[in-house]
């Protein structure tokens, strides 16, 4: 489970950095690497990052438990 958490976090960071580049420079790094937004591989990456974001909802329980313990 720890490995899954690390992979999800890493992909969320990549997704966040990609959105930073889109916002600042209008450059989509994932699309640039994998051949455009409509390329199959780029769409797979977008889906995987989205699934990681959904998975990350489970971390809210960890954060709220830390706040209650204090």
N, C-alpha and C positions, 0 to 999 in steps of 0.2 A: 504494500500500500504506500510505503514511503516513496518508492520509485515512481509510482503513478503521480503522487503529489508533486514531486520534483519536475517531472515531464510536463505536467499541467502548468506549473508555475513558469517554467522556461518558455513554453509556447505562449502563455499570456503576456510575458515580457516582450517576446518577439512581436506579437500582435500590437501591443501598446506602442512599441517603437515604430512599427509600420504606420500606425495612425498618427504619431508625432510627425513623421516624414510627410505624410499626406497633408496634414494641417499646416506645416511650416513651408514646405517646398512643392506641394502638389505632386509628390513622387511616391508611387506605390512600389515599395521594395519587392514585395512578394510577386506582384505582376511583372516587375522588371526582371526578376530572376527566372521566373517560370514561363515567360512568353505571353504576358497580357492577362487581363482580368478574366477573360473568357476561356483561357487555356485550362484544360482538364486538371492538370497538376496544381495550378494556382487555386482553382475552385476547391480541390481536395484540401489544400492547406487552410483555406478560409473556413471550411467546414470543421476541420480538426481544431482550429483555434477557437471557434465558436462552441464546440463541445467542451473544450477545456474551460471556457468561461462559465458554462452551465455547471460543470463539475465543481468549479470554485465556490459556488454557493454554499457548499458544505463547510467552508472555512469560516463562515459567519458564526457558526456554533462555537468554534474554537476561540474566536475573538470575544464573544459575549461571555464565555466562561471565564476568561482572564479578567474581564472587568468586574464580574460578580465576586470573584475571589478576593479582590482588593478591598 
